[in-house]
Amino acid sequence: MFSSSILLQILACALYSNWWPMLSALVYILVPMPCMFFGGGSTQFLTSRDGGGWVDAAKFLTGASTVGSMAIPIILRHAELISTGAMLIEFTSFFIFVCTVLCFHRASLDDEW
């Protein structure tokens, strides 16, 4: 699923001969960083109510990077740097990426894996 998300990112750029939509792919790299640095490599801290300075910072940074990956195509379309088709492909890519993260989170909750 992750590979198809990246493929859609590349297609959004290549089909319209415009590489501005690749900015969203850079944000995809930033999304798991708070989990790796502040969450101990697991996604379980995102659904827990336990807090602390670093856990709350990780939740905020994860949310901000997720909103940023949705906002970048909208801003680029508003500035007329990308076309509507590229923006829709970017949204599809984002949806597949979020499904991938949710599947990974669900699989990491199961102890049987």
C-alpha positions in Angstrom: 0.0 0.0 0.0 2.8 2.4 0.8 4.4 1.7 -2.6 1.2 2.5 -4.4 1.0 5.7 -2.4 4.5 6.7 -3.5 3.6 5.7 -7.1 0.6 8.0 -7.1 2.9 10.8 -5.8 5.2 10.3 -8.7 2.3 10.0 -11.2 0.8 13.3 -9.9 4.1 14.9 -10.8 4.9 13.0 -14.1 1.5 13.1 -15.7 1.3 16.9 -15.4 5.0 17.7 -15.9 5.1 19.5 -12.7 7.2 18.4 -9.7 5.7 20.7 -7.1 3.4 17.9 -5.7 6.5 16.1 -4.5 6.5 18.5 -1.5 3.8 16.3 0.0 6.2 13.3 -0.2 8.7 15.2 1.9 6.0 15.7 4.6 5.3 11.9 4.4 8.9 11.4 5.6 8.2 13.7 8.6 5.0 12.0 9.7 6.7 8.9 11.5 9.6 11.0 12.9 7.8 11.9 16.2 6.9 8.2 16.7 10.5 7.2 16.2 12.1 9.9 18.4 9.5 10.5 21.2 7.3 7.4 21.1 9.9 4.7 21.3 9.2 3.5 17.8 5.6 2.4 18.4 2.4 4.1 17.6 0.7 3.1 20.9 1.4 6.5 22.5 -0.9 8.2 19.9 -4.1 6.5 21.4 -3.1 6.6 25.0 -4.2 9.3 27.4 -0.9 9.2 29.2 0.9 12.4 28.8 4.0 14.3 29.5 6.0 17.0 27.7 7.6 14.8 25.1 4.5 12.6 24.5 2.3 15.6 24.0 5.0 17.2 21.7 5.1 14.0 19.6 1.3 14.0 19.3 1.3 17.6 18.2 4.1 17.1 15.7 2.4 14.0 14.2 -0.9 15.9 13.9 0.8 19.0 12.4 2.7 17.0 9.8 -0.5 15.1 8.9 -2.4 18.3 8.4 0.5 19.7 6.4 0.4 16.8 4.0 -3.2 17.6 3.3 -2.7 21.4 3.2 0.3 21.4 0.8 -1.7 20.2 -2.3 -4.5 22.6 -1.5 -2.1 25.6 -1.1 -0.3 24.6 -4.4 -3.7 24.4 -6.2 -4.8 27.7 -4.8 -1.6 29.3 -6.0 -2.2 27.7 -9.4 1.1 25.9 -9.3 -0.5 22.5 -9.8 -3.7 21.4 -11.6 -6.8 20.0 -10.1 -6.0 16.5 -11.4 -2.7 16.5 -9.6 -4.3 17.7 -6.4 -6.9 14.8 -6.6 -4.1 12.3 -7.2 -2.3 13.7 -4.2 -5.4 13.3 -2.0 -5.8 9.7 -3.2 -2.1 9.1 -2.4 -2.7 10.6 1.1 -5.7 8.4 1.7 -3.7 5.3 0.8 -0.9 6.5 3.0 -3.2 7.0 6.0 -4.7 3.5 5.4 -1.2 2.1 5.4 -0.4 3.8 8.7 -3.7 2.6 10.3 -3.0 -1.0 9.2 0.5 -0.8 10.6 -0.9 0.6 13.9 -3.5 -2.2 14.1 -0.9 -4.8 13.3 1.5 -3.4 16.0 -1.3 -3.6 18.6 -1.6 -7.4 18.1 0.8 -9.3 20.2 0.5 -12.4 18.0 2.6 -10.8 15.2 
